Amino acid sequence: MIAMRSEDEMIAYALETHTALLPYLPELLADLEELGGNAEAITSVLDDLNLTKSTTVVDLGCGKGAVAVKVAQGLNLNVLGIDLFEPFIESCKELAERQDVSGLCHFIHGDILKLLGKIEPRDVAIFAALGDVLGPLDQTVSVIRQYVKPGGYMVISDGFIKDGGSSDFPGFEQYAEHTDMIARLTACGDTLVREVIVADIIDRGEDEMIATRAKVIAARRPEIADEILTYAEMQAAEYEYIDKNFVSAIWVLKRSL
Ligand SMILES: C[S@@+](CC[C@H](N)C(=O)[O-])C[C@H]1O[C@@H](n2cnc3c(N)ncnc32)[C@H](O)[C@@H]1O
């Protein structure tokens, strides 16, 4: 069963915060384009699939558009980005314009659960850094695969717990070690065609940028200062946690017929 969360709760969960902080997220994350997905690595993985020029791509939970725009720019492909947080859709459009790929990118505001069956399946679906917002990985794949034509590809940027590592960190409780995660990934009968381990996921600069923004907002809005500063601290703690306990991976699944 898919986790029952409201739309705001899904956005907040995927961005590791509370709904009360949603109005501040555009400012808190203003210095970041990528929100977890590694645009360059995902584009390179897609490039290796030798896709034709007519390949269509959907980026599910595209955030601020970093991955969608990079794929459009690097591979000259048409990309549809979908995200539930409306302010990010504006950022996506601005980014596509700045990078001169507005003609290749289209962005819509919406919930990937509610849009199921309403969007024509693409050749490739990207699902980058949304974690388990839709539930455990097998449930997540059961949603993603509905956005992909039979025989098409799902590119999932997520990861697994290191051997002997801990899943005892908020948002990681449902994660498991490699064998279990691969079993969940392929539970719908799709074929894992590639696994890329992403070693350089930790960008030490990002948590500092968030912390700097948090201090500015906290000074301006004392009534929410504690929550904002705690968010920044949790982001830094998560980087530490990931570094010690988590392996980031990009998986390419070929949808069964
Ligand atoms: C951590 S961000 C990752 C964004 C982007 N994929 C990237 O790597 O930069 C997760 C995104 O998922 C979006 N999201 C969460 N639940 C969603 C849903 N049900 N439908 C569409 N977008 C969703 C959030 O709004 C957020 O922008």
The ligand as an SDF file (V2000), in Angstrom:
LIG
                    3D

 27 29  0  0  0  0  0  0  0  0999 V2000
   14.7990   15.6770   -2.9190 C   0  0  0  0  0  0  0  0  0  0  0  0
   13.8740   16.3970   -4.2080 S   0  0  0  0  0  0  0  0  0  0  0  0
   14.6510   15.7290   -5.6410 C   0  0  0  0  0  0  0  0  0  0  0  0
   14.4330   16.6110   -6.8320 C   0  0  0  0  0  0  0  0  0  0  0  0
   15.1390   16.2180   -8.1270 C   0  0  0  0  0  0  0  0  0  0  0  0
   14.7590   14.9010   -8.5810 N   0  0  0  0  0  0  0  0  0  0  0  0
   16.6290   16.3100   -7.9830 C   0  0  0  0  0  0  0  0  0  0  0  0
   17.2850   15.2710   -7.8770 O   0  0  0  0  0  0  0  0  0  0  0  0
   17.1390   17.4360   -7.9570 O   0  0  0  0  0  0  0  0  0  0  0  0
   12.3450   15.5180   -4.1460 C   0  0  0  0  0  0  0  0  0  0  0  0
   11.2290   16.1890   -4.9610 C   0  0  0  0  0  0  0  0  0  0  0  0
   10.1210   15.2860   -5.0560 O   0  0  0  0  0  0  0  0  0  0  0  0
    8.9510   16.0650   -5.1220 C   0  0  0  0  0  0  0  0  0  0  0  0
    7.8130   15.1910   -4.8210 N   0  0  0  0  0  0  0  0  0  0  0  0
    7.5560   14.5180   -3.6750 C   0  0  0  0  0  0  0  0  0  0  0  0
    6.4360   13.7890   -3.7950 N   0  0  0  0  0  0  0  0  0  0  0  0
    5.9680   13.9980   -5.0560 C   0  0  0  0  0  0  0  0  0  0  0  0
    4.8290   13.5370   -5.7760 C   0  0  0  0  0  0  0  0  0  0  0  0
    3.9620   12.6990   -5.2210 N   0  0  0  0  0  0  0  0  0  0  0  0
    4.6540   13.9700   -7.0500 N   0  0  0  0  0  0  0  0  0  0  0  0
    5.5500   14.8220   -7.6160 C   0  0  0  0  0  0  0  0  0  0  0  0
    6.6420   15.2980   -6.9740 N   0  0  0  0  0  0  0  0  0  0  0  0
    6.8510   14.8940   -5.7120 C   0  0  0  0  0  0  0  0  0  0  0  0
    9.2140   17.1740   -4.1260 C   0  0  0  0  0  0  0  0  0  0  0  0
    8.3710   18.2850   -4.3380 O   0  0  0  0  0  0  0  0  0  0  0  0
   10.6870   17.4730   -4.3910 C   0  0  0  0  0  0  0  0  0  0  0  0
   10.8540   18.5140   -5.3160 O   0  0  0  0  0  0  0  0  0  0  0  0
  1  2  1  0
  2  3  1  0
  2 10  1  0
  3  4  1  0
  4  5  1  0
  5  6  1  0
  5  7  1  0
  7  8  2  0
  7  9  1  0
 10 11  1  0
 11 12  1  0
 11 26  1  0
 12 13  1  0
 13 14  1  0
 13 24  1  0
 14 15  1  0
 14 23  1  0
 15 16  2  0
 16 17  1  0
 17 18  1  0
 17 23  2  0
 18 19  1  0
 18 20  2  0
 20 21  1  0
 21 22  2  0
 22 23  1  0
 24 25  1  0
 24 26  1  0
 26 27  1  0
M  CHG  2   2   1   9  -1
M  END
$$$$
